[in-house]
Amino acid sequence: MSKQVDKLITAVEGEWKFDKQVSESFDSHIRKSVPCYDSLQKMVCDISEWFINDNSFIYDLGSATGETLSNLYQKHSNKKNIEFIGIEQSKSMVELAKTKHSEKNIKFIESDLIKMKSFDNADFIVSVYTLQFLSVKNRYSVIKKIYESLNYGGAFIFTEKVKANSSLSEDMYNQLHWDFKNQQGLTDEMILQKARSLRGVLTSLTINENMQMLKKTGFTMIETFFKWNNFAGILAVKSLEKRNRLLKFF
């Protein structure tokens, strides 16, 4: 049975979906659900200055309504010949993003990240609270493609809901997260139903587990740039040093 998780959103236990109903209320709902969301968007844009230049290709994996790409576009509007590409599996999200963004160099593609072969010629790849909806196996596969697609010196930046290293911290962080949602106007019943709808849909890892996965795919320069209890942002750069070592063989 479908139950309320927000004023205009309902969901079934274990079946959270980014359908038309969620898409239309997404920008509002994510701010009620994710602490520091606007600050995090600004951090992503600020960090991007080190990686986006003329002729850069920028990808947003799980682009939703296109807000992140819009922010990046505004940040780098004076640069020449840059392309912004949003990849999103939800058809309703893609349709909504296209109505909100008509710029010629912003494109939205309806596609499953798991089925994408590569993200060609990428200098900057961002994924905001998306990879957590993939299984660990598929997440590794996608991150491997990200590493292989990035130009040397390019960056992958992603945000995740993460697990704590101890049961005490996990309990504290979860309750503080519920407090945050209450303060945004979500009721206890809505919060509980949202948690139930995410069962088997959202899989959180610890920061260390995320780090190990990044290292396994080839990244060596990895930093946590944001942390709020059980939410984190991680920056991984495709090292120029590794490229220089490879060039010695030619």
Phi, psi and omega in degrees: 000134181281134181227160183293134170240351175199174184302322184244012183233132173240158180207155178258146180305129177070015184222041177297128181225147176268068182271190183300320180298313179292318182303316184293336181246009190301310186300324177284316185294321182294329178287335175279339187257331187243116179298145173062028186299313181292322177297321179294319177301319179294319179300316179301314180295318180296316180295328183298339181299334180280351189231342183257123180226183173306141177072015180280151171250127183240131180240140171242114183267114189084056191285350176051234183275003176089012184297316181297315178296322178298317179296318179293321178299313180297323181294325188242027185296339181273352180279157186260141169055048176251149183239134178246122185233119177259130177249123185214132182281329183283119180299319181294324177295316180298315180299318179293317180299320181294327179288335183269342186225110183252004181298139185296329183263016170246119181237144176238128184243128176276109183199153175275125181304325183295329183270348179293134180280323180195171175238085196304134169056036186283136171254334183211122178237129181235145176216110185259108178050051180239313185300334180296345178268004176259151172296160181301319179299311181290328178297315178299317180300317180293317180295325176298317178294324178298312181300314183292331182279332184293141168291152176299134186091354178280166187231147171243124180234128181218156179239146186215152160278128187240160174270149176281166180277346180227156180294326178297311180296320179300317179295315178300310184296319179297318181290323177294326176294317176298318177301316179301314181297320176302317181294338178270002176102002176277137181279164178302320181294320177296317181296316180296317180294323177297317178300319179294322182292337182270358180300124179075000181254317179252125180241112181268145173243164172286165176300319180298320178295321175297317180299315181297322179294318178298316180296322182295328180278347176130344180292139177239334179260101187226133180221145168271118183257349181212140177207124171226099181049251184261031174230140184214153173238134185234137178247128177232130183244136176283108194294133173292331181299320179294321177298317182296325177294320180294322182295337181295340182274357184243000000 
